[in-house]
Amino acid sequence: MDAVAELISEAGQRLEPKAIITDPREIEPWAADWRGRVHGATRAIIAPSSTQEVAEFVRLAAEHRVPLVPQGGNTGMAAGATPPPDGSALLLSMRRMNRIRTISAENRVAIAEAGVVLATLHDAAHETGMRFPLTLGSRGSCTIGGLTSTNAGGTQVLKFGTMRSLVAGVEAVLPDGSIHDGLSGLKKDNRGYSLDQLLIGAEGTLGVITAVALRLVPDIAARAVAWAGVESPQRALDLLRFLEARTNAVEGFELVPEDSLRLVLKHIPGTRSPLAGEHRWHVLVEATTADAEHDIDAELQRLLAAALEQGIIGDAVLAANEGQAEAFWKIRDAISEAERAEGQTLAHDVSVAVADMPRFIVEAAEQVERAFPGVIASGFGHLGDGNIHFHVRAGAHAAADWYEREGAEITRFVDDLVVAAGGSISAEHGIGQLKLGEFARLGPPARVHALRAIKHALDPLGIMNPGKLVP
Ligand SMILES: Cc1cc2nc3c(=O)[nH]c(=O)nc-3n(C[C@H](O)[C@H](O)[C@H](O)COP(=O)(O)OP(=O)(O)OC[C@H]3O[C@@H](n4cnc5c(N)ncnc54)[C@H](O)[C@@H]3O)c2cc1C
């Protein structure tokens, strides 16, 4: 028996039967990444249901030197949860650890196990009059462990930050099977390096997160959602600064190019343009309040009217009701789906300094379209965070193998532009295995050296998600 078979057999003796999945048909959907671009293989999925079981299994894996790939909802965008194709690693699914251990409006903290799905946490917080203020398109499937391990962002980062600012503590099993318990939620704790912070964004390379203490905020009493037309990304940023100078209610601010809006209207049934006229760029604004007395609609309406008067925006419309607000958000959330329906798309999740982003979006798109004639480049998304999804579409003429033939070259071109602008080639999706080559090529040497040293110190046997994140 080889080491992997021995480990599966020993795990079978210690864990309950439903914690060991070896049926290839059950494994198959979890062995490829969400976009279906990277295909791995594994002989088993191990799905423990408690921190003790995770610890016991990790100790066994270390003894047998068998690599583990932690996995939550498998919605990550960098194939970080996809096992290698040679079947040498086992998938460690955290989905059965799905209890909310405590939730307290008074403490403003929820302790959720790693496998809790984000939408479940949203509902539980709402029932206590509180809110977990991070949300994103995958909320119905992504897990707290995966969100923490990728330091996920989403659409409300502007006001509440990424996972890093919403995590109050982490419980994790380290690569030697020991348990780190950081769930006390101490506001002050200066005992040196923060293991919690190291585990956030570690993509499963330093340990297995088993539970997370999460900060809650008071639930919203109302939200106002508006759609505005602007003539350039710079005007969009001007609008954000104009609003921020007058209110602290803005928490969502998404940039949408006309081209993306057209694609959504073409491919996504039931969508319609929020504004009557044409605008080169659009902005989706969401403002919220926790105060039931605060007329947030009236406030946003007044501010947009003032912005219109000052020539910052060309037009704007406020959603008249929740249904219309959802319809505006649907346009934003459906951009990737519409692009897929249109043809092949290369996605880049990049950031530069917020003030530099308007120019970057326009100039980078021009440069890419000049260097690769026929492609269509545009950026959309979280302008206020200096983070856009810079997508390059093949255009109608492209051959079926365009992605394979030209994709890597275009990505290198885009990444070089990002680095030249002082930015990051991964703003919120992580490195995983998809960006590992580019991170090795472009990662600042001091940063890469530190990553390798930390990885080696905490995981000397290299069993935690090898081949991901650390070049
Ligand atoms: C439609 C859609 C929209 C999205 N929008 C956004 C967005 O706006 N912003 C954004 O930041 N991201 C976005 N994402 C990607 C987002 O990163 C993931 O949805 C989420 O963070 C990953 O959660 P998961 O449970 O699916 O993790 P997985 O995909 O299973 O894993 C992701 C990584 O974390 C590791 N991991 C998972 N669980 C654990 C654990 N318990 N312990 C240690 N390591 C673990 C894995 O090994 C892997 O490296 C989107 C994804 C989709 C599909």
The ligand as a MOL file (V3000), in Angstrom:
LIG
                    3D

  0  0  0     0  0            999 V3000
M  V30 BEGIN CTAB
M  V30 COUNTS 53 58 0 0 0
M  V30 BEGIN ATOM
M  V30 1 C -19.7550 34.4640 -8.6960 0
M  V30 2 C -18.5340 34.7570 -7.8650 0
M  V30 3 C -18.2910 36.0420 -7.4380 0
M  V30 4 C -17.1700 36.3240 -6.6710 0
M  V30 5 N -16.9680 37.6200 -6.2730 0
M  V30 6 C -15.9010 37.9090 -5.5070 0
M  V30 7 C -15.6810 39.2380 -5.0560 0
M  V30 8 O -16.4170 40.1540 -5.3630 0
M  V30 9 N -14.6270 39.4430 -4.2400 0
M  V30 10 C -13.7750 38.4360 -3.8720 0
M  V30 11 O -12.8290 38.6840 -3.1140 0
M  V30 12 N -13.9490 37.1880 -4.3020 0
M  V30 13 C -14.9750 36.8910 -5.1160 0
M  V30 14 N -15.1620 35.6030 -5.5420 0
M  V30 15 C -14.1730 34.5700 -5.1880 0
M  V30 16 C -14.0950 34.3500 -3.6910 0
M  V30 17 O -12.7190 34.3600 -3.3870 0
M  V30 18 C -14.6210 33.0660 -3.1890 0
M  V30 19 O -16.0140 33.0390 -3.4490 0
M  V30 20 C -14.3870 32.8030 -1.6890 0
M  V30 21 O -13.4900 33.6830 -1.0750 0
M  V30 22 C -13.8080 31.4360 -1.5210 0
M  V30 23 O -14.5740 30.7040 -0.6220 0
M  V30 24 P -14.7210 29.1350 -0.7710 0
M  V30 25 O -15.3040 28.6360 0.4680 0
M  V30 26 O -15.4140 28.7880 -2.0440 0
M  V30 27 O -13.1810 28.6800 -0.8610 0
M  V30 28 P -12.4970 27.6400 -1.8250 0
M  V30 29 O -12.6410 28.0530 -3.2460 0
M  V30 30 O -12.9070 26.2670 -1.4720 0
M  V30 31 O -10.9700 27.8440 -1.3860 0
M  V30 32 C -10.2870 29.0320 -1.6700 0
M  V30 33 C -8.8770 28.9490 -1.0540 0
M  V30 34 O -8.9640 28.9060 0.3710 0
M  V30 35 C -8.4400 27.6860 0.8750 0
M  V30 36 N -9.3500 27.2620 1.9400 0
M  V30 37 C -10.6850 27.0560 1.8590 0
M  V30 38 N -11.1810 26.7390 3.0730 0
M  V30 39 C -10.1270 26.7270 3.9190 0
M  V30 40 C -9.9830 26.4770 5.3180 0
M  V30 41 N -11.0300 26.1880 6.0830 0
M  V30 42 N -8.7520 26.5510 5.8590 0
M  V30 43 C -7.6770 26.8600 5.0980 0
M  V30 44 N -7.7470 27.1060 3.7860 0
M  V30 45 C -8.9630 27.0590 3.2030 0
M  V30 46 C -8.3580 26.7370 -0.3000 0
M  V30 47 O -7.3220 25.7960 -0.1320 0
M  V30 48 C -8.0950 27.7050 -1.4440 0
M  V30 49 O -6.7420 28.0230 -1.4900 0
M  V30 50 C -16.2630 35.2910 -6.3290 0
M  V30 51 C -16.5020 33.9890 -6.7520 0
M  V30 52 C -17.6200 33.7120 -7.5270 0
M  V30 53 C -17.8520 32.3050 -7.9630 0
M  V30 END ATOM
M  V30 BEGIN BOND
M  V30 1 1 1 2
M  V30 2 1 2 3
M  V30 3 2 2 52
M  V30 4 2 3 4
M  V30 5 1 4 5
M  V30 6 1 4 50
M  V30 7 2 5 6
M  V30 8 1 6 7
M  V30 9 1 6 13
M  V30 10 2 7 8
M  V30 11 1 7 9
M  V30 12 1 9 10
M  V30 13 2 10 11
M  V30 14 1 10 12
M  V30 15 2 12 13
M  V30 16 1 13 14
M  V30 17 1 14 15
M  V30 18 1 14 50
M  V30 19 1 15 16
M  V30 20 1 16 17
M  V30 21 1 16 18
M  V30 22 1 18 19
M  V30 23 1 18 20
M  V30 24 1 20 21
M  V30 25 1 20 22
M  V30 26 1 22 23
M  V30 27 1 23 24
M  V30 28 2 24 25
M  V30 29 1 24 26
M  V30 30 1 24 27
M  V30 31 1 27 28
M  V30 32 2 28 29
M  V30 33 1 28 30
M  V30 34 1 28 31
M  V30 35 1 31 32
M  V30 36 1 32 33
M  V30 37 1 33 34
M  V30 38 1 33 48
M  V30 39 1 34 35
M  V30 40 1 35 36
M  V30 41 1 35 46
M  V30 42 1 36 37
M  V30 43 1 36 45
M  V30 44 2 37 38
M  V30 45 1 38 39
M  V30 46 1 39 40
M  V30 47 2 39 45
M  V30 48 1 40 41
M  V30 49 2 40 42
M  V30 50 1 42 43
M  V30 51 2 43 44
M  V30 52 1 44 45
M  V30 53 1 46 47
M  V30 54 1 46 48
M  V30 55 1 48 49
M  V30 56 2 50 51
M  V30 57 1 51 52
M  V30 58 1 52 53
M  V30 END BOND
M  V30 END CTAB
M  END
